[in-house]
Amino acid sequence: MSYVVKMPKLGLEMDSGTVVEWFAEEGEEVTADEPVAEIESEKTTAEIDARESGVLRHVGVEAGESVPPGAALGIVGGADEDISSLMADFEAGAVEGAPDAGEEAETADSGAETGGDRGATAADSGGGTGSGSAADVKASPRAKRRADELGVDVGSVEGSGPDGAITEADVKAAAESGGTGDEEDVKASPRARKRADELGVDIGRVEGSGPGGAITENDVEAAAESGGEAAAGESAEPAVSEERTLSGMRRTIADRLGKSYRESVHVTVHRTTNAEAALAAADAAGEQLGTDVSLTDILLKALSATLAEHPEFNATFRDDTHRLHEEQNVCVAVDVEEGLLAPVVRGVDSLSLSELAETRREVTRRVLDGDYSMDDLSGGTFTVSNLGVLGVESFDPVINPPQVAILGVNAVEERVVPDESGSDFTVRRMLPLDLSFDHRVVDGADAARFMATLSDHLDDPWPLLEGVEATEPESVELPEATATASVGPDLKGTVEAGSFEYDFDVTEEFGGGTAPTPVDLFVSSLAACLSASIGVQADIRDADVRNVTVEAEATPPEGSVESISLTAVLDTDADEERVERIVRNGERTCHVNELLREDLPVSLDWRRA
């Protein structure tokens, strides 16, 4: 028995879906419970399985086109089965189960922006022959698409389908008769106009070869190549090397954040807080709780306490109503290939630290693996975006609508700051934070108080961490070490360090070159210290790090050393945040690096093997 393939609804907030691919061509067989098409909706993808075995008799929505949930996509039936009634309904947009007129009217505008038809039905008020917008006209997706190609005003075409619906044949007939009702002097398809703009062609001078003299894209390209009157001179625009159509996910991100930036009154405040206690708490919690706890998890606990004290930020703003939520559902931004996703960690205020760390890792893993649904991305009340793992020092995050605020987290950096006595200076690891908020709902003073509270909790996170005993921030004590170096008349030398002995030499310039120079040994000792320290930190955290190599380069190549650049190369599959912590803790516990840090610029980066 023949049936209609429809666009499924993948989540409560799904507005439209895009056909990514049909797995069969028209006329090819499909098998029950096997995928017949792949669709993409906003921030997720799914496959549509064939309900029954048969033949894909008709494809009404091509790959790349978008329609609302419930809209008809195609028809599956027997090879010789009569599907004329379904085809007639399909062309007219009257297939049962498609969205009603209200739903179509809400999505028509966004469909026009992306060039995709938004459904197989239209507003009932469009029915007749009068002129109107495409959203008000009852026409099939193919008819609308054909009207765009031929430059036909679909609102002025008389429909011959059921209830006056406009079919593709009606559009072709209108184009051939020249009675399109187009108010423009030039009849050209949107693609032709776009191509004319790209090539700098005066479209008014191009002779059309399409139905009714309509100008096509090929006509424009031919005019540009001929160099005749049709070409209005070389384009001042740079040549386009590639055009990328936004995917459903990327388009949704663009729509949502564009709308947020246009509607929300964005203001961003910045504050830097001492991260020593929070980093120490993460290390202590990991060891005492027997699980992997990161700085992000400590930050989320501090954020939860802050939201409880400032509930106006754990909120959404919609329909001129500021809604404060009891449950703290915090979105944590995750960078994936297709864009930025923000899965929700639900009930942050009710989770212990170990539960929070495990939940955050799990939702992040599901997103990275593509094993998530739209519901995993819905219902957030606040968002955290951490670009610090990518080395970012400051940014202005865009609010995730309909929320009213978002916290940006930057890279931890070492700064020279006054010590507790105020009479001296010391080096501390500091964490810069950025809070963007909607000024329509909360004020700058509210945001300042919010950041002050968050900073206080990060400076002393221990009361928030049940089951974790407070420790002092880790300090590095240099070991007692002695060495003796001697050199003979040939300038070759020997170093004795404890029970070990090794040679050194001067450079070839002074007649040496048989052994490393003192500078070589100096740089290599730093590299050796760092590789060992990073390896120890990986072992402490039970991280699967198979090898650590540290590459060191002193500059300039001759004369006094002015700076040293180091790169740690780790053979590991551990996640970015965990590797970053291992490397930075290794940097702090390397005694040679501790000796140098106040007198010589030393930079350390890392990459995977």
C-alpha positions as CSV (number, residue, x, y, z in Angstrom):
1,M,0.0,0.0,0.0
2,S,1.4,3.4,-1.0
3,Y,2.2,6.0,1.7
4,V,3.8,9.4,2.1
5,V,7.2,9.9,3.6
6,K,7.0,12.8,6.0
7,M,9.5,15.0,7.9
8,P,9.6,13.8,11.5
9,K,9.7,16.0,14.5
10,L,13.0,15.4,16.3
11,G,12.6,17.7,19.3
12,L,10.2,20.0,21.0
13,E,11.9,23.1,19.6
14,M,12.3,21.8,16.0
15,D,11.0,24.4,13.5
16,S,12.2,22.8,10.2
17,G,14.2,20.0,8.8
18,T,16.5,19.7,5.8
19,V,16.8,16.7,3.5
20,V,20.5,15.8,3.5
21,E,20.3,12.8,1.2
22,W,17.9,10.3,-0.4
23,F,19.3,6.8,-0.2
24,A,17.3,5.7,-3.3
25,E,16.5,7.4,-6.7
26,E,13.0,7.7,-8.0
27,G,12.0,4.3,-9.3
28,E,14.4,2.3,-7.1
29,E,13.3,-0.2,-4.5
30,V,13.3,0.5,-0.7
31,T,13.2,-2.1,2.1
32,A,11.0,-1.9,5.2
33,D,12.9,-0.7,8.3
34,E,15.9,0.4,6.2
35,P,16.8,4.1,5.8
36,V,15.2,5.8,2.8
37,A,16.5,9.3,3.6
38,E,18.7,11.3,5.9
39,I,17.5,14.6,7.4
40,E,19.1,17.3,9.5
41,S,17.2,19.4,11.9
42,E,18.8,22.4,13.5
43,K,21.5,20.7,15.7
44,T,20.9,17.0,15.0
45,T,20.6,14.5,12.2
46,A,18.5,11.4,11.8
47,E,17.5,8.7,9.2
48,I,14.0,8.0,8.1
49,D,13.3,4.3,7.8
50,A,10.9,2.9,5.1
51,R,7.6,1.9,6.8
52,E,7.0,-0.8,4.2
53,S,9.0,-2.3,1.3
54,G,8.2,-0.9,-2.1
55,V,9.5,1.6,-4.7
56,L,10.4,5.3,-4.2
57,R,7.8,6.5,-6.6
58,H,8.2,10.3,-6.1
59,V,10.6,12.7,-4.5
60,G,9.0,16.0,-3.7
61,V,11.7,17.6,-1.6
62,E,15.2,17.4,-3.0
63,A,18.4,17.2,-0.9
64,G,19.2,20.6,0.5
65,E,15.6,21.8,0.8
66,S,14.0,22.5,4.1
67,V,10.4,21.9,5.3
68,P,8.5,22.0,8.6
69,P,7.9,18.9,10.7
70,G,5.0,16.8,9.3
71,A,5.5,18.0,5.7
72,A,5.5,15.5,2.9
73,L,8.9,14.5,1.4
74,G,8.1,11.7,-1.0
75,I,5.9,8.8,-1.9
76,V,6.6,5.0,-1.5
77,G,4.4,2.5,-3.2
78,G,4.2,-0.6,-5.3
79,A,5.8,-0.5,-8.7
80,D,2.5,-0.7,-10.6
81,E,0.3,0.9,-7.9
82,D,-1.9,3.9,-8.8
83,I,-0.6,6.8,-6.8
84,S,-2.4,9.5,-8.8
85,S,-4.5,10.6,-5.8
86,L,-1.5,10.9,-3.6
87,M,0.4,12.8,-6.3
88,A,-2.5,15.3,-6.8
89,D,-2.7,15.9,-3.0
90,F,1.1,16.2,-2.9
91,E,1.3,18.8,-5.7
92,A,-1.5,20.7,-4.0
93,G,0.2,20.6,-0.6
94,A,-2.8,18.9,0.9
95,V,-1.2,15.7,2.2
96,E,-2.8,14.8,5.5
97,G,-0.4,15.3,8.4
98,A,1.4,18.3,7.0
99,P,1.6,21.4,9.2
100,D,-1.5,23.6,9.4
101,A,-1.7,27.1,8.0
102,G,-0.5,28.7,11.2
103,E,2.6,26.6,11.3
104,E,3.4,27.3,7.7
105,A,3.0,31.0,8.1
106,E,5.4,31.1,11.0
107,T,8.2,29.4,9.0
108,A,7.7,30.9,5.6
109,D,10.0,33.8,6.1
110,S,13.0,31.8,7.2
111,G,12.4,29.4,4.3
112,A,12.6,32.3,1.9
113,E,15.9,33.4,3.4
114,T,17.6,30.0,2.8
115,G,16.0,29.4,-0.5
116,G,14.2,26.3,0.7
117,D,10.5,25.6,0.6
118,R,9.1,25.2,4.1
119,G,6.3,22.8,3.5
120,A,3.8,21.1,1.2
121,T,1.0,23.4,2.4
122,A,0.4,27.1,2.6
123,A,-2.1,29.5,4.2
124,D,-5.6,28.9,3.2
125,S,-6.1,32.6,2.6
126,G,-3.8,32.3,-0.5
127,G,-6.2,30.2,-2.5
128,G,-7.1,32.3,-5.5
129,T,-5.5,34.3,-8.3
130,G,-4.8,37.6,-6.6
131,S,-1.3,38.9,-6.1
132,G,0.3,38.2,-2.7
133,S,3.5,37.0,-1.0
134,A,4.8,33.5,-1.5
135,A,3.9,32.8,2.2
136,D,0.2,33.6,1.5
137,V,-0.1,31.6,-1.7
138,K,-1.2,27.9,-1.9
139,A,1.4,26.3,-4.1
140,S,3.5,23.1,-4.1
141,P,7.2,23.2,-3.3
142,R,8.1,22.4,-6.9
143,A,5.8,25.2,-8.1
144,K,7.5,27.7,-5.8
145,R,11.0,26.5,-6.8
146,R,10.1,26.7,-10.5
147,A,8.7,30.2,-10.0
148,D,12.0,31.3,-8.5
149,E,14.0,29.8,-11.4
150,L,11.8,31.4,-14.1
151,G,11.4,34.8,-12.4
152,V,7.6,34.3,-12.0
153,D,5.6,36.1,-9.3
154,V,3.8,33.0,-7.9
155,G,1.3,35.3,-6.2
156,S,-0.2,36.3,-9.6
157,V,-0.5,32.8,-11.1
158,E,-3.9,31.3,-11.4
159,G,-3.9,27.8,-9.9
160,S,-5.5,24.8,-11.5
161,G,-5.0,22.3,-8.6
162,P,-7.5,21.3,-5.9
163,D,-9.0,24.3,-4.2
164,G,-7.1,26.6,-6.6
165,A,-3.7,25.4,-5.6
166,I,-0.8,26.4,-8.0
167,T,1.1,23.5,-9.6
168,E,4.4,23.5,-11.4
169,A,2.5,23.3,-14.7
170,D,0.7,26.5,-13.8
171,V,4.0,28.3,-13.3
172,K,5.4,27.1,-16.6
173,A,2.3,28.2,-18.4
174,A,2.5,31.7,-16.8
175,A,6.1,32.0,-17.8
176,E,5.5,31.0,-21.4
177,S,2.5,33.4,-21.7
178,G,4.6,36.3,-20.2
179,G,1.8,37.1,-17.7
180,T,3.8,36.8,-14.6
181,G,2.7,40.0,-13.0
182,D,6.4,40.8,-12.2
183,E,6.8,44.4,-11.3
184,E,10.4,44.4,-12.4
185,D,11.3,45.5,-16.0
186,V,13.6,42.6,-16.4
187,K,12.4,39.0,-16.1
188,A,15.2,36.9,-14.6
189,S,15.6,34.1,-12.1
190,P,17.1,34.9,-8.7
191,R,20.2,32.8,-9.7
192,A,20.6,34.8,-12.8
193,R,20.5,38.1,-10.9
194,K,22.9,36.8,-8.3
195,R,25.3,35.6,-11.1
196,A,25.0,39.0,-12.8
197,D,26.0,40.8,-9.6
198,E,29.1,38.5,-9.2
199,L,30.2,39.0,-12.8
200,G,29.5,42.7,-13.0
201,V,27.0,42.2,-15.9
202,D,24.2,44.7,-16.6
203,I,21.3,42.3,-16.5
204,G,19.1,44.8,-18.3
205,R,21.2,44.3,-21.5
206,V,21.1,40.5,-21.5
207,E,18.9,38.7,-24.0
208,G,17.0,35.9,-22.3
209,S,16.6,32.4,-23.7
210,G,14.2,31.1,-21.1
211,P,10.4,30.7,-21.3
212,G,8.8,34.0,-22.2
213,G,12.2,35.5,-22.7
214,A,13.3,35.0,-19.1
215,I,17.0,35.5,-18.4
216,T,18.7,32.4,-17.1
217,E,22.1,32.0,-15.3
218,N,23.6,30.6,-18.6
219,D,22.5,33.8,-20.4
220,V,24.3,35.9,-17.9
221,E,27.5,33.8,-18.1
222,A,27.4,33.9,-21.9
223,A,27.0,37.7,-21.9
224,A,30.0,38.0,-19.6
225,E,32.2,35.8,-21.8
226,S,31.2,37.6,-25.0
227,G,32.6,40.9,-23.6
228,G,29.9,42.7,-25.5
229,E,27.4,45.3,-24.4
230,A,26.0,42.9,-21.8
231,A,29.2,43.2,-19.7
232,A,29.2,46.4,-17.7
233,G,32.9,46.1,-17.0
234,E,35.1,44.0,-14.7
235,S,33.7,43.4,-11.3
236,A,35.3,45.3,-8.4
237,E,34.5,42.4,-6.2
238,P,37.2,39.7,-5.6
239,A,36.8,36.4,-7.4
240,V,34.8,33.7,-5.4
241,S,36.9,30.6,-4.9
242,E,34.1,28.6,-3.1
243,E,30.5,29.0,-2.0
244,R,29.4,27.1,1.1
245,T,25.7,26.7,1.8
246,L,25.1,26.7,5.5
247,S,24.1,23.3,6.9
248,G,21.0,22.9,9.0
249,M,23.1,23.1,12.2
250,R,25.2,26.0,11.0
251,R,22.1,27.8,9.7
252,T,20.3,27.4,13.1
253,I,23.4,28.7,14.9
254,A,23.4,31.7,12.6
255,D,19.7,32.3,13.0
256,R,19.6,32.0,16.8
257,L,22.7,34.0,17.5
258,G,21.9,36.6,14.9
259,K,18.5,37.0,16.5
260,S,20.1,37.1,19.9
261,Y,22.5,39.9,18.9
262,R,19.8,41.9,17.2
263,E,17.2,41.6,20.0
264,S,19.2,41.3,23.2
265,V,21.0,44.4,24.6
266,H,24.4,42.8,25.0
267,V,26.8,44.2,27.6
268,T,30.0,42.3,28.7
269,V,31.9,42.8,32.0
270,H,35.3,41.3,32.7
271,R,36.9,40.2,35.9
272,T,40.1,38.2,36.7
273,T,40.1,36.0,39.8
274,N,42.8,34.1,41.6
275,A,42.7,30.5,40.3
276,E,45.2,28.9,42.7
277,A,42.6,27.6,45.2
278,A,40.3,26.3,42.5
279,L,43.2,24.5,40.7
280,A,44.3,23.0,44.1
281,A,40.7,22.0,44.8
282,A,40.5,20.2,41.4
283,D,43.7,18.2,42.1
284,A,42.6,17.4,45.7
285,A,39.1,16.3,44.6
286,G,40.5,14.1,41.9
287,E,42.8,12.3,44.4
288,Q,40.3,12.1,47.3
289,L,37.2,11.2,45.3
290,G,38.9,8.9,42.9
291,T,37.5,10.5,39.8
292,D,38.8,13.0,37.2
293,V,37.8,16.5,38.4
294,S,38.7,19.5,36.2
295,L,38.8,23.2,36.8
296,T,35.5,23.4,34.8
297,D,33.8,21.3,37.4
298,I,35.0,23.5,40.3
299,L,33.9,26.5,38.3
300,L,30.4,24.9,37.8
301,K,30.1,24.4,41.6
302,A,31.1,28.0,42.2
303,L,28.7,29.1,39.5
304,S,25.9,27.1,41.0
305,A,26.4,28.8,44.4
306,T,26.5,32.2,42.6
307,L,23.3,31.6,40.7
308,A,21.6,30.7,44.0
309,E,22.6,34.1,45.4
310,H,21.7,35.9,42.1
311,P,18.7,34.1,40.7
312,E,17.9,36.8,38.2
313,F,20.7,35.3,36.1
314,N,19.4,31.8,36.2
315,A,16.6,32.9,33.9
316,T,15.1,33.3,30.5
317,F,13.5,36.3,28.8
318,R,10.6,35.7,26.3
319,D,7.4,37.5,25.5
320,D,8.4,40.5,27.7
321,T,8.6,38.2,30.7
322,H,11.7,37.6,32.9
323,R,11.3,34.0,34.2
324,L,13.5,33.0,37.1
325,H,14.0,29.2,37.2
326,E,14.3,27.0,40.3
327,E,16.4,24.3,38.6
328,Q,19.9,25.2,37.4
329,N,20.3,23.7,33.9
330,V,23.7,24.9,32.8
331,C,24.7,24.6,29.1
332,V,28.4,23.8,28.5
333,A,29.6,24.8,25.1
334,V,31.3,22.0,23.1
335,D,33.3,22.6,19.9
336,V,32.3,20.1,17.2
337,E,33.2,19.9,13.5
338,E,29.8,21.3,12.4
339,G,29.8,24.2,14.8
340,L,29.3,25.0,18.5
341,L,26.8,22.9,20.6
342,A,25.8,23.6,24.1
343,P,24.4,20.4,25.8
344,V,22.6,20.8,29.1
345,V,23.9,19.6,32.5
346,R,20.6,19.4,34.3
347,G,20.1,20.1,38.0
348,V,23.7,21.4,38.7
349,D,22.5,22.7,42.0
350,S,21.5,19.1,43.1
351,L,24.6,17.3,42.0
352,S,27.6,16.4,44.1
353,L,31.0,17.3,42.7
354,S,31.7,13.7,41.5
355,E,28.2,13.5,40.0
356,L,28.7,16.8,38.3
357,A,32.1,15.9,36.8
358,E,30.7,12.5,35.6
359,T,27.6,14.1,34.1
360,R,29.5,16.9,32.4
361,R,31.9,14.4,30.8
362,E,29.0,12.2,29.7
363,V,27.1,14.9,27.9
364,T,30.3,16.2,26.3
365,R,31.1,12.7,25.1
366,R,27.7,12.2,23.6
367,V,27.9,15.4,21.7
368,L,31.4,14.7,20.4
369,D,30.3,11.2,19.3
370,G,27.1,12.6,17.7
371,D,25.0,10.4,20.0
372,Y,22.6,13.1,21.2
373,S,19.0,14.4,20.6
374,M,17.5,17.8,20.4
375,D,16.2,17.4,24.0
376,D,19.9,17.2,25.2
377,L,20.3,20.8,23.9
378,S,17.0,22.2,25.2
379,G,15.9,23.7,28.5
380,G,19.1,25.5,29.5
381,T,18.9,28.4,32.0
382,F,22.5,29.6,31.8
383,T,25.5,28.9,29.5
384,V,29.3,28.6,30.0
385,S,31.7,28.9,27.1
386,N,35.3,27.9,27.7
387,L,37.7,29.2,25.1
388,G,40.6,29.1,27.5
389,V,41.5,25.6,26.4
390,L,42.2,27.2,23.0
391,G,44.5,29.9,24.5
392,V,42.0,32.7,24.3
393,E,42.7,35.5,26.7
394,S,39.4,37.5,26.4
395,F,36.2,37.5,24.4
396,D,32.6,38.7,24.4
397,P,30.3,35.7,24.3
398,V,26.9,36.0,22.7
399,I,23.9,35.1,24.8
400,N,22.2,31.8,24.1
401,P,18.5,32.8,23.7
402,P,16.2,32.9,25.5
403,Q,18.7,32.9,28.4
404,V,19.7,36.2,29.9
405,A,23.5,35.6,30.5
406,I,26.5,33.6,29.4
407,L,29.9,33.2,31.2
408,G,33.1,33.2,29.1
409,V,36.1,31.4,30.5
410,N,39.6,32.2,29.3
411,A,43.0,30.7,29.6
412,V,44.7,30.5,33.0
413,E,47.7,32.8,33.0
414,E,50.5,33.6,35.4
415,R,50.7,37.1,36.7
416,V,52.9,39.0,39.1
417,V,50.5,40.3,41.8
418,P,51.0,41.7,45.3
419,D,51.3,39.1,48.0
420,E,49.1,38.9,51.1
421,S,51.2,41.4,53.1
422,G,51.0,43.9,50.3
423,S,54.7,44.6,50.7
424,D,56.1,42.2,48.1
425,F,55.0,40.6,44.9
426,T,54.5,37.0,43.9
427,V,53.4,34.9,40.9
428,R,49.9,33.6,40.9
429,R,47.8,31.7,38.3
430,M,44.8,33.9,37.4
431,L,41.6,33.1,35.6
432,P,40.0,35.9,33.4
433,L,36.2,35.6,33.1
434,D,33.7,37.4,30.9
435,L,30.0,37.8,31.6
436,S,27.7,38.9,28.8
437,F,24.2,39.8,30.0
438,D,20.9,41.2,28.5
439,H,20.7,44.8,29.7
440,R,17.0,44.7,29.1
441,V,16.6,42.4,32.1
442,V,19.5,43.0,34.4
443,D,21.8,46.0,35.1
444,G,25.5,46.5,35.1
445,A,25.6,46.7,38.9
446,D,23.8,43.3,39.1
447,A,26.5,41.8,36.8
448,A,29.3,43.4,38.9
449,R,27.9,41.8,42.1
450,F,27.4,38.5,40.3
451,M,31.1,38.4,39.2
452,A,32.2,39.5,42.7
453,T,30.3,36.6,44.3
454,L,31.7,34.1,41.7
455,S,35.2,35.4,42.3
456,D,34.8,34.9,46.1
457,H,33.6,31.3,45.6
458,L,36.5,30.5,43.3
459,D,39.0,32.0,45.7
460,D,37.6,29.7,48.5
461,P,35.8,26.8,46.9
462,W,36.3,24.3,49.7
463,P,32.9,24.9,51.5
464,L,31.2,23.9,48.3
465,L,33.0,20.6,47.9
466,E,31.5,18.1,50.2
467,G,33.8,15.2,51.0
468,V,36.9,17.0,49.8
469,E,39.5,18.1,52.4
470,A,41.1,21.5,51.9
471,T,44.8,21.6,50.9
472,E,47.1,24.5,50.5
473,P,48.0,25.4,46.9
474,E,50.9,23.3,45.7
475,S,54.3,24.9,46.1
476,V,57.5,23.8,44.5
477,E,60.5,23.2,46.8
478,L,63.8,23.0,45.0
479,P,65.9,20.0,46.0
480,E,69.4,20.3,47.3
481,A,71.8,19.7,44.5
482,T,75.5,20.1,44.1
483,A,77.8,19.8,41.0
484,T,81.4,20.2,40.2
485,A,82.7,21.2,36.8
486,S,86.4,21.2,35.7
487,V,88.0,22.0,32.3
488,G,91.5,21.3,31.0
489,P,93.9,23.2,28.7
490,D,92.1,21.7,25.7
491,L,88.9,23.4,26.9
492,K,87.2,20.0,27.3
493,G,85.4,19.6,30.6
494,T,83.7,17.2,32.9
495,V,80.8,17.7,35.2
496,E,80.3,15.6,38.3
497,A,76.8,15.6,39.8
498,G,76.4,13.1,42.6
499,S,77.4,9.7,41.3
500,F,77.0,10.8,37.7
501,E,79.6,12.2,35.3
502,Y,79.3,13.7,31.8
503,D,81.5,15.7,29.4
504,F,81.1,19.1,27.9
505,D,83.1,21.1,25.3
506,V,83.4,24.5,23.7
507,T,82.0,25.1,20.2
508,E,83.8,24.2,17.0
509,E,84.6,28.0,16.6
510,F,87.0,27.6,19.5
511,G,88.4,24.3,18.5
512,G,85.9,22.1,20.3
513,G,82.8,20.2,19.1
514,T,83.4,16.8,20.7
515,A,80.7,17.1,23.3
516,P,77.7,19.2,24.1
517,T,78.4,22.8,25.0
518,P,77.3,24.2,28.4
519,V,74.4,25.9,26.7
520,D,73.3,22.7,25.1
521,L,73.4,21.0,28.5
522,F,71.5,23.9,30.0
523,V,68.7,23.7,27.5
524,S,68.6,19.9,27.5
525,S,68.4,19.8,31.3
526,L,65.3,22.0,31.1
527,A,63.8,19.7,28.4
528,A,64.6,16.6,30.5
529,C,63.1,18.2,33.6
530,L,59.9,19.1,31.9
531,S,59.4,15.8,30.2
532,A,59.9,14.0,33.5
533,S,57.6,16.3,35.4
534,I,54.8,16.0,32.8
535,G,55.2,12.2,32.8
536,V,54.9,12.2,36.6
537,Q,51.7,14.3,36.5
538,A,50.2,12.0,33.9
539,D,51.0,9.0,36.2
540,I,49.5,10.7,39.2
541,R,46.2,11.2,37.3
542,D,46.2,7.7,35.7
543,A,46.2,9.3,32.3
544,D,47.1,7.1,29.3
545,V,50.2,9.0,28.1
546,R,52.4,6.7,26.2
547,N,55.3,9.1,25.6
548,V,56.3,12.6,26.4
549,T,58.9,14.5,24.2
550,V,59.9,18.1,24.9
551,E,61.5,20.1,22.1
552,A,63.5,23.1,23.3
553,E,65.0,26.0,21.3
554,A,67.1,28.8,22.8
555,T,67.2,32.1,20.9
556,P,69.2,33.8,19.5
557,P,71.3,30.9,18.1
558,E,74.5,32.7,19.0
559,G,75.5,34.8,22.0
560,S,73.6,35.2,25.3
561,V,70.3,33.3,25.6
562,E,67.4,35.7,25.7
563,S,64.5,33.3,25.6
564,I,63.6,29.6,25.4
565,S,60.6,28.1,23.5
566,L,59.4,24.7,24.5
567,T,56.9,22.3,22.9
568,A,55.7,19.2,24.7
569,V,54.7,16.4,22.4
570,L,52.4,13.9,24.0
571,D,51.3,10.6,22.6
572,T,47.9,10.3,24.3
573,D,44.2,10.1,23.6
574,A,43.2,12.0,26.7
575,D,40.8,15.0,26.2
576,E,42.1,18.5,25.7
577,E,41.3,19.8,29.2
578,R,43.0,16.9,30.9
579,V,46.2,17.2,28.8
580,E,46.3,20.9,29.5
581,R,46.2,20.3,33.2
582,I,48.9,17.7,33.1
583,V,51.2,19.9,31.0
584,R,50.7,23.0,33.2
585,N,51.2,21.1,36.4
586,G,54.3,19.6,35.0
587,E,55.5,23.0,34.1
588,R,55.0,24.2,37.7
589,T,56.7,21.2,39.3
590,C,59.8,21.3,37.0
591,H,62.6,22.6,39.2
592,V,64.8,23.8,36.4
593,N,61.9,25.8,35.0
594,E,61.2,27.2,38.5
595,L,64.8,28.5,38.6
596,L,64.5,30.2,35.3
597,R,61.0,31.6,35.3
598,E,61.8,35.0,37.0
599,D,65.0,35.7,35.0
600,L,64.4,34.4,31.5
601,P,61.3,34.3,29.3
602,V,60.3,30.6,28.9
603,S,57.2,29.6,26.8
604,L,55.7,26.2,26.8
605,D,53.1,24.9,24.3
606,W,51.9,21.4,23.7
607,R,50.6,19.2,20.8
608,R,49.7,15.6,20.2
609,A,52.2,13.2,18.7
